[in-house]
């Protein structure tokens, strides 16, 4: 008797669907952010207006706010690693949560996301060309995730015994030791309240996102929107990013170059 999940999808069907997931050829480029993290952290953030991205999305049809953020982060990492003469030849890759909830169920509670690896096109210097390349990739990944039932991806753990999950965790740690990385950074975007938030009569002025780093991921980016603004924050291991002021400058410049490229067109 075949075990079935809540949608009636058989285990065999589930596994065949998962085997059809396209894997990115080759490994992830190595950077200073891919090692073992220490006990100290650095953090900072920049703020931009959500309205700034409207013109960008018109300049690159089909792009989303998330695509614009990936482009800004990619350009910032490219600039920072170039300043230290450490930019890899291949594109850096970001782990980006992508929603797999069908639009018809968008008003339902809870989350339904998968982590997708998105090349940030860091081999490109032109901001708009970089954004176009990122948009093509994310659009293709969204089409793939919506082609499979959401619970076929999120409920995979139901078919995995504890020993297999333990072995997978050990394999992930071994890959890090052997220098094989999952991605170069994670970029997560969370929508915040668009109305002012108050506590005991005091208005919340800044919503500053902070993300935890981990071994193999010494630089993470968290983004949150609040009252029409968006704050792009980064958290990093201090030994991997000893000059956070320089990286903050790279983020600021990357945002300005993208917006400037739109103005020029």
C-alpha positions in Angstrom: 0.0 0.0 0.0 1.4 3.3 -1.0 1.6 6.0 1.7 -0.2 9.2 0.6 0.2 12.8 1.8 -2.7 15.2 2.6 -3.3 16.0 -1.1 -3.5 12.3 -2.1 -0.1 12.5 -3.8 1.6 9.1 -3.6 5.1 8.7 -2.2 6.3 7.3 -5.6 4.9 10.3 -7.4 6.5 12.7 -4.8 9.9 11.1 -5.3 9.7 11.2 -9.1 8.7 14.9 -8.9 11.7 15.6 -6.7 14.1 13.8 -9.0 12.9 16.2 -11.7 14.2 19.2 -9.8 16.9 20.8 -12.0 20.2 21.1 -10.2 22.7 23.9 -10.8 25.8 22.4 -12.5 29.2 23.0 -10.9 30.0 24.2 -7.4 29.5 27.4 -5.6 32.3 29.9 -5.9 34.4 30.2 -2.8 34.6 33.6 -1.0 35.8 34.8 2.4 32.3 34.3 3.7 32.2 30.5 3.3 34.2 29.4 6.3 33.6 28.6 9.9 32.2 31.6 11.8 33.5 32.9 15.1 31.7 34.4 18.1 31.7 38.1 17.0 29.3 39.9 14.7 29.0 43.1 12.7 25.7 44.7 11.5 24.5 47.7 9.7 21.7 48.6 7.2 20.6 51.2 4.6 17.1 52.5 4.0 15.4 53.3 0.7 11.9 54.2 -0.4 9.7 51.5 -1.7 8.5 54.0 -4.4 12.1 54.0 -5.7 11.6 50.5 -7.1 8.6 51.4 -9.2 10.7 53.1 -11.9 13.2 50.2 -11.8 10.4 47.7 -12.4 9.2 49.7 -15.3 12.7 49.8 -16.8 13.0 46.0 -16.5 9.5 44.5 -17.2 8.7 41.4 -15.2 11.1 42.3 -12.4 10.0 42.3 -8.7 11.1 44.2 -5.7 12.9 41.0 -4.6 14.8 40.9 -7.9 15.9 44.5 -7.3 17.2 43.6 -3.8 19.1 40.6 -5.1 20.7 42.9 -7.8 21.7 45.5 -5.2 23.2 42.9 -2.8 25.0 41.2 -5.7 26.5 44.4 -6.9 27.5 45.3 -3.4 29.2 41.9 -2.8 30.9 42.3 -6.3 32.2 45.7 -5.4 33.4 44.6 -1.9 35.2 41.5 -3.2 36.7 43.5 -6.1 38.2 46.0 -3.7 39.9 43.1 -1.9 40.9 41.5 -5.2 38.9 38.4 -4.3 36.0 38.4 -6.8 35.5 34.9 -8.3 35.2 34.5 -12.0 31.8 32.8 -11.8 28.6 34.4 -10.5 28.0 34.5 -6.8 24.9 32.7 -5.7 22.2 33.8 -3.2 19.8 31.6 -1.3 16.5 33.3 -1.7 13.2 32.1 -0.2 10.5 31.8 -2.9 6.8 31.4 -2.2 5.2 28.3 -3.6 1.7 29.1 -2.4 -0.7 29.3 -5.4 -2.2 32.7 -6.0 -5.7 31.3 -5.3 -4.5 30.5 -1.7 -2.6 33.8 -1.1 -5.1 34.8 1.6 -4.5 31.7 3.6 -2.4 31.8 6.8 1.0 30.3 7.2 4.0 30.1 5.0 4.8 27.9 2.0 8.3 28.6 0.7 11.3 26.9 -0.6 14.9 28.1 -0.7 16.1 28.7 -4.3 19.6 29.3 -5.4 19.7 32.5 -7.5 22.9 33.5 -9.4 23.3 37.2 -8.8 25.0 37.9 -12.2 28.1 39.4 -10.5 30.0 38.8 -13.7 28.0 41.7 -15.2 28.9 45.3 -14.5 25.8 47.0 -15.9 23.1 47.3 -13.2 20.1 46.9 -15.6 21.7 43.9 -17.4 22.4 42.4 -14.0 18.7 42.9 -13.0 17.5 41.4 -16.2 19.6 38.3 -15.8 18.3 37.9 -12.2 14.7 38.4 -13.3 14.9 35.6 -15.9 16.3 33.2 -13.3 13.7 33.9 -10.6 10.8 33.8 -13.1 11.9 30.4 -14.2 12.2 29.1 -10.6 8.8 30.4 -9.7 7.3 28.7 -12.7 8.9 25.4 -11.6 7.8 25.6 -8.0 4.2 26.4 -9.0 4.3 23.4 -11.4 4.4 21.1 -8.4 2.0 20.9 -5.4 3.3 23.0 -2.5 3.0 20.2 0.0 5.0 17.9 -2.4 8.0 20.1 -1.6 7.3 21.2 2.0 6.2 17.8 3.3 9.2 15.9 2.2 10.3 15.4 5.8 7.2 13.1 6.3 8.9 10.5 4.1 12.4 10.8 5.7 13.2 8.6 8.7 15.2 10.3 11.5 18.4 8.4 10.6 18.2 9.8 7.1 17.8 13.3 8.3 20.7 12.9 10.7 22.9 11.6 7.8 21.8 14.5 5.6 22.9 17.0 8.4 26.3 15.2 8.7 26.7 15.3 4.9 26.0 19.1 4.9 28.6 19.6 7.5 31.1 17.4 5.6 30.5 19.4 2.4 31.4 22.6 4.3 34.6 21.0 5.6 35.5 19.9 2.1 34.9 23.4 0.8 31.6 22.7 -1.0 29.1 25.5 -0.2 25.4 25.7 -0.4 25.4 29.4 -1.5 27.4 32.6 -0.9 24.8 34.5 1.1 21.1 34.4 2.0 18.7 37.2 1.2 15.4 37.1 2.9 12.7 39.8 2.5 9.9 40.1 5.1 7.0 42.6 4.7 6.5 44.7 7.8 3.7 46.9 8.9 2.8 49.8 6.6 1.2 51.7 9.5 3.2 53.2 12.3 3.7 51.0 15.3 3.6 52.4 18.8 4.6 51.2 22.3 3.4 53.1 25.3 2.8 56.1 23.1 6.3 56.0 21.5 6.5 55.6 17.7 8.8 52.9 16.3 11.2 55.0 14.2 13.3 52.3 12.5 12.7 48.6 11.8 16.2 47.2 11.6 16.4 43.6 10.5 19.0 41.3 12.0 19.8 37.8 10.7 21.9 35.0 12.4 25.0 33.8 10.5 26.2 30.2 10.5 29.1 28.1 9.4 29.4 28.4 5.6 27.2 31.5 5.6 29.2 34.3 7.2 27.2 37.1 5.5 23.4 37.3 5.6 21.0 39.9 4.4 17.6 40.6 5.9 15.2 43.1 4.4 12.0 44.5 6.0 9.6 47.1 4.8 7.9 49.6 7.2 5.7 52.6 6.5 6.6 52.9 2.8 10.4 52.4 3.4 12.6 49.4 3.0 15.7 48.7 5.1 18.4 46.4 3.7 20.4 45.0 6.6 23.4 42.8 6.7 25.0 40.7 9.5 28.4 39.1 9.2 31.1 37.4 11.1 33.5 40.1 12.2 36.6 38.2 11.1 35.1 37.7 7.6 33.9 41.3 7.4 36.4 43.4 9.5 35.4 46.6 7.6 31.6 46.8 7.7 31.7 50.5 6.9 33.3 49.6 3.6 30.5 47.1 2.8 27.9 49.6 3.9 29.4 52.0 1.3 29.2 49.2 -1.3 25.5 48.7 -0.6 24.8 52.4 -0.8 26.7 52.7 -4.0 25.0 49.7 -5.5 21.5 51.1 -4.8 22.5 54.5 -6.2 23.9 52.9 -9.4 20.7 50.9 -10.0 18.5 53.9 -9.5 20.9 56.1 -11.5 20.8 53.7 -14.4 17.0 53.9 -14.5 17.2 57.7 -14.5 19.6 57.7 -17.4 17.1 55.7 -19.5 
